[in-house]
């Protein structure tokens, strides 16, 4: 559960209509023109301009409102303790199935936040950066379960979040390539004390189990706000296959691409293999590990086949704070 909405009991969500959602936190100032949203739409297809205005802009206003509440809370704690602790970054968790659009949404939220008057420094971090290398997965018989909880170096991910929370000046994280379908050997990315971190991935809200009977830290323990992107399984499969086809087409001119082998085989055969991967790996992972975390999220956005958000569900605790 996110830090500001932590509850022992199972959270309850309220369904919010698009018109009500669009005026949520409307008092939060935001300097953005229609031209700006048009520019963003061109960078973030298939998200339409109307969706940016009616769905994602209100979401960012809500995030800013919660960020301000968190900042005031830290200030009050410092006053009571007499300390001058460094303000930790506001950390947003974004999760959902393979193919649902997590990366696109994370980038869009980051770009929208850049229009804030405070000009926060935002970093988008994918949990793919903490997945084990293909060599490790092969050595441990986990290649066929890539994306499942056990294929991530959760210890390294938690270390990154703890370091960020403590305000450590330079944190190095691995770089994952979707083209290589693997961690890039020897390459790291520097994350240096951003104001906001958007952590997106399959495992953002999952429980890490226990060690010696003691509950282990969870990624969600470090999150201030969480978002779940939801969609019909048939639509998710379609989007996954569409993405596969794009990677396959790009591999026709890229000999280093993981998808090169699929580019060299007949299209129908390649597509059938991809469909089987969806059924045997991604769909199983969705049902067993990802979808069960939906109820934890502070906001759930349900998408239709055209990527338009059809319904919004927000936790009562978060709604009542506004």
C-alpha positions in Angstrom: 0.0 0.0 0.0 1.2 3.5 -0.6 2.6 5.3 2.4 -0.1 8.0 2.7 -3.0 5.6 2.3 -1.8 2.7 4.4 -4.6 0.6 5.9 -4.8 -2.7 7.7 -8.1 -3.6 6.1 -8.7 -4.2 2.4 -9.1 -0.8 0.7 -12.4 0.2 -0.9 -12.6 1.9 -4.3 -15.1 4.4 -5.6 -16.0 4.6 -9.3 -15.6 8.2 -10.6 -17.3 9.3 -13.8 -15.2 11.0 -16.4 -16.8 14.4 -15.9 -16.3 14.2 -12.1 -12.7 13.0 -12.6 -11.9 15.9 -15.0 -12.6 18.5 -12.3 -10.7 16.5 -9.6 -8.1 18.8 -8.0 -9.0 21.5 -10.6 -7.9 24.1 -8.1 -4.3 22.9 -8.4 -2.5 25.4 -10.7 -1.2 24.1 -14.0 0.3 26.1 -16.8 -0.5 24.1 -19.9 -2.0 25.3 -23.2 -4.0 23.4 -25.8 -0.9 23.6 -28.1 1.1 21.9 -25.3 -1.3 19.0 -25.1 -1.3 18.7 -28.9 2.5 18.4 -28.8 2.3 15.7 -26.1 -0.3 13.7 -28.1 2.1 13.6 -31.0 4.8 12.1 -28.8 2.6 9.6 -27.0 0.4 7.8 -29.5 -2.0 6.1 -29.1 -3.1 8.5 -26.3 -5.4 11.1 -27.9 -5.3 14.8 -26.9 -8.8 14.5 -25.4 -7.6 11.7 -23.1 -4.6 13.8 -22.0 -6.9 16.6 -21.1 -9.8 14.7 -19.5 -7.9 11.7 -17.9 -4.2 12.3 -17.5 -4.1 16.0 -16.6 -6.6 15.5 -13.7 -4.4 12.5 -12.6 -1.3 14.7 -12.5 -3.2 17.4 -10.6 -4.1 14.7 -8.0 -0.5 13.6 -7.9 0.6 17.2 -7.2 -2.0 17.5 -4.5 -0.8 14.4 -2.8 2.8 15.5 -3.3 2.1 18.7 -1.5 0.4 16.8 1.4 3.4 14.6 1.7 5.7 17.6 1.7 3.7 19.3 4.5 3.8 16.0 6.5 7.6 15.9 6.2 7.9 19.5 7.3 5.7 18.8 10.3 7.7 15.8 11.3 10.9 17.8 11.1 9.4 20.6 13.3 8.4 18.1 15.9 11.7 16.3 15.9 13.8 19.5 15.5 15.7 17.9 12.7 16.4 19.0 9.1 16.0 15.8 7.2 16.4 15.9 3.5 13.0 15.8 1.8 12.7 12.4 0.1 11.4 12.1 -3.5 7.7 11.6 -4.1 7.6 8.0 -5.6 4.8 7.0 -7.9 4.2 3.3 -8.6 2.6 2.3 -12.0 1.7 -1.3 -12.8 -0.4 -3.5 -15.0 -0.1 -6.3 -17.5 2.5 -6.7 -20.2 1.3 -4.6 -23.2 -1.1 -2.4 -21.2 0.9 0.8 -21.9 2.9 1.3 -18.6 5.9 2.8 -20.3 3.9 5.2 -22.5 1.8 6.3 -19.5 4.9 6.8 -17.3 6.5 9.0 -19.9 3.3 11.0 -20.4 2.9 11.6 -16.7 6.6 12.7 -16.5 6.1 15.1 -19.4 2.9 16.6 -17.9 4.7 17.1 -14.6 7.4 19.2 -16.5 4.7 21.9 -17.0 4.3 22.4 -13.3 5.3 25.8 -11.9 7.7 24.1 -9.5 9.5 22.4 -12.5 10.2 19.2 -10.5 13.0 16.9 -11.7 11.3 13.6 -12.7 12.9 10.2 -13.3 11.1 7.2 -14.8 12.6 3.9 -13.6 11.3 0.6 -15.1 11.6 -2.5 -12.9 12.9 -4.2 -16.0 16.3 -2.6 -15.0 16.3 -5.0 -12.1 15.4 -8.2 -13.9 18.1 -10.9 -13.9 20.2 -11.2 -17.1 19.3 -13.8 -19.7 22.4 -15.8 -18.7 21.2 -15.9 -15.1 17.7 -16.9 -16.2 19.1 -19.7 -18.3 21.4 -21.0 -15.6 18.5 -21.2 -13.2 15.9 -22.6 -15.5 13.8 -19.4 -15.5 13.8 -18.3 -19.1 10.3 -19.5 -19.6 9.1 -17.5 -16.6 10.6 -14.1 -17.5 8.6 -11.4 -15.8 7.4 -13.6 -12.9 8.4 -12.4 -9.4 11.4 -14.8 -9.1 13.0 -13.4 -12.2 13.7 -10.0 -10.6 16.5 -8.9 -8.3 14.1 -7.5 -5.8 17.0 -6.9 -3.3 18.7 -4.6 -5.8 15.4 -2.8 -6.5 14.7 -2.3 -2.8 18.2 -1.0 -2.3 17.7 1.6 -5.0 14.4 2.7 -3.4 16.0 2.9 0.0 19.0 4.9 -1.3 16.7 7.3 -3.1 14.6 7.7 0.0 17.7 8.6 2.0 18.7 11.2 -0.6 21.9 9.6 -1.6 23.5 11.8 -4.3 24.2 9.2 -7.0 22.4 5.9 -7.5 23.5 3.6 -10.3 21.0 1.2 -11.8 21.3 -1.3 -14.7 20.0 -0.5 -18.2 17.5 -2.9 -19.8 17.1 -3.0 -23.6 13.8 -4.2 -25.1 15.6 -4.6 -28.4 18.2 -6.9 -26.9 15.6 -8.3 -24.5 18.2 -8.3 -21.8 20.2 -6.2 -19.4 23.0 -4.4 -21.2 26.3 -5.6 -19.8 28.4 -3.0 -18.2 26.0 -0.1 -18.8 24.4 1.8 -15.9 22.2 4.8 -15.5 22.7 7.5 -12.9 19.7 8.7 -10.8 20.7 11.8 -8.8 18.1 13.0 -6.2 15.1 13.7 -8.4 12.0 15.3 -6.9 9.7 12.6 -8.3 10.4 9.0 -9.3 7.9 7.1 -11.4 8.6 3.3 -10.9 6.8 1.3 -13.6 6.7 -2.4 -14.0 4.9 -5.7 -13.5 6.0 -6.3 -9.9 5.5 -2.8 -8.4 2.7 -3.9 -6.0 3.6 -7.5 -5.5 4.4 -9.0 -2.1 8.0 -10.2 -1.7 7.1 -12.9 0.8 9.0 -13.5 4.0 12.5 -14.3 5.2 12.8 -16.6 8.2 9.2 -16.0 8.9 9.5 -12.2 9.0 7.7 -10.2 6.3 10.2 -8.8 3.8 10.2 -5.2 2.7 7.9 -4.6 -0.3 8.4 -2.2 -3.2 5.1 -0.7 -2.3 6.4 0.3 1.2 8.4 3.1 -0.6 5.5 4.3 -2.8 3.5 7.5 -2.1 0.9 6.9 -4.8 0.1 3.9 -6.9 -1.7 3.5 -10.3 -3.0 0.3 -11.9 -3.7 0.2 -15.7 -6.4 -2.4 -16.4 -7.9 -3.8 -19.6 -9.7 -6.8 -21.0 -7.5 -9.8 -21.5 -8.3 -10.0 -25.2 -7.2 -6.4 -25.7 -4.0 -7.0 -23.8 -3.2 -9.9 -26.0 -3.8 -7.8 -29.1 -1.6 -5.0 -27.8 1.1 -7.5 -26.9 1.0 -9.0 -30.4 1.0 -5.6 -32.1 4.1 -4.6 -30.1 5.8 -7.9 -31.1 5.1 -7.3 -34.8 6.7 -3.8 -34.5 9.8 -5.2 -32.9 9.9 -8.0 -35.5 9.7 -5.4 -38.3 12.4 -3.3 -36.8 14.6 -6.4 -36.5 14.6 -6.7 -40.3 17.3 -4.0 -40.4 18.9 -4.7 -37.0 21.0 -7.8 -36.8 21.6 -7.4 -33.1 17.9 -7.4 -32.2 16.6 -10.3 -30.1 13.7 -10.3 -32.5 16.0 -11.0 -35.6 15.2 -14.7 -35.4 11.5 -14.0 -35.7 12.1 -11.6 -38.6 13.8 -14.4 -40.5 10.9 -16.8 -40.2 7.5 -16.7 -41.9 5.2 -14.1 -40.4 2.4 -16.5 -39.4 4.9 -18.8 -37.6 6.4 -15.9 -35.7 3.0 -14.6 -34.7 1.9 -18.1 -33.5 5.0 -18.3 -31.3 4.3 -14.9 -29.8 0.7 -15.9 -29.2 1.9 -19.0 -27.3 4.2 -16.8 -25.2 1.2 -14.7 -24.3 -0.8 -17.7 -23.3 1.9 -19.7 -21.5 3.8 -16.8 -19.8 2.2 -13.4 -19.8 -1.4 -14.4 -19.3 -0.5 -16.8 -16.5 1.7 -14.1 -14.8 -1.2 -11.6 -15.1 -3.7 -13.9 -13.5 -1.5 -15.3 -10.8 0.7 -12.3 -9.8 -0.3 -8.9 -11.3 -4.1 -8.8 -11.3 -4.3 -9.8 -7.6 -2.5 -6.5 -6.8 -5.2 -4.3 -8.5 -7.1 -3.8 -5.3 -4.0 -2.2 -3.6 -3.7 0.6 -6.1 -4.8 4.1 -5.2 -6.2 4.7 -8.7 -7.3 2.1 -11.3 -7.7 3.2 -14.9 -9.6 0.8 -17.1 -8.8 1.0 -20.8 -10.8 0.1 -23.9 -9.3 -1.4 -27.1 -8.7 2.0 -28.5 -6.8 2.9 -25.3 -9.5 5.3 -24.2 -10.1 5.1 -20.4 -13.7 3.9 -19.9 -13.8 4.0 -16.1 -11.8 5.3 -13.1 -11.7 3.8 -9.7 -10.1 5.6 -6.8 -9.5 4.5 -3.2 -11.9 6.1 -0.7 -9.1 7.2 1.6 -7.5 9.2 -1.3 -10.8 10.7 -2.5 -11.6 11.9 1.0 -8.3 13.6 1.3 -9.0 16.0 -1.5 
